[in-house]
Amino acid sequence: MTTESFDLMTPNLTHTTPIREHIDRATDDLLASFPRPEQLSDDERRGIIARYTAVLEGNFIYWMTAAYLCVGSEEAHSIIQDNLLEEVRDNHHAVPTDSDALAVYRNLENVRLFVAGLSGVRILPMMAFFEGFITRFMPYLADLAKRRGSAEQEYTDVHGVCDVVHTQELFRALQAEMAVFSGPLPPVKSLLEGVEVLRTLIRTVVTG
């Protein structure tokens, strides 16, 4: 199915499927572009872990809270609230330096500006992409940490499992939000804008 064939979408499963397929391809391409952990220096491995933490800490919950504030359906509110409760209970560890934070700042600001638009049907695909990416990124992150001598695998083990459920639920929230959207839904390119903005940020996390 081409982009043009579903520019004017109606809120049913047939039209959310291409969004998910695009996100799956985007994730595949992103992961395939990453350097192999064994080819990295110890400092490069540290940098990836620290930049990932710099992005996740203080931003993921902010983005998800923005999604909660702007969705209109009760189902989407319930799903996002459950996700937020789990994330607040989690404890993420790493020590980013000033240079780590500076490396991701520009692309992180682009994500913040996108989220500030407060459009539920546009933020939810981005968050579903991020949750799905995190699930598949965890083995890579665990490998980096292990090669740096870390025996702590609880974070990567937990998120490798729970974020699968979070991803499924966010697609369900998107379906519910599309069903109550007032007026014609935005073109699919607009719905996927946040995915592309966030994918650029994630590349910076890995490449520095």
Salt bridges, closest charged atoms under 4 A:
ASP28 OD1 - ARG136 NH1 2.63
GLU38 OE2 - ARG36 NE 2.53
GLU38 OE1 - ARG147 NH2 3.74
ASP42 OD1 - ARG148 NE 3.36
ASP43 OD1 - ARG46 NE 3.66
GLU75 OE2 - ARG172 NH1 2.29
GLU86 OE1 - HIS166 NE2 3.10
GLU87 OE1 - HIS92 NE2 3.87
GLU87 OE2 - HIS166 ND1 3.88
ASP90 OD2 - HIS159 NE2 2.97
ASP100 OD2 - ARG46 NH1 3.04
GLU109 OE1 - ARG112 NH1 3.62
GLU131 OE2 - HIS166 ND1 3.42
ASP143 OD1 - ARG147 NE 2.75
ASP163 OD2 - HIS159 ND1 2.96
ASP163 OD1 - HIS166 ND1 2.99
GLU169 OE1 - ARG172 NH2 2.58
GLU193 OE1 - ARG122 NH2 2.24
GLU196 OE2 - HIS22 NE2 3.05
GLU196 OE1 - ARG199 NH2 2.75
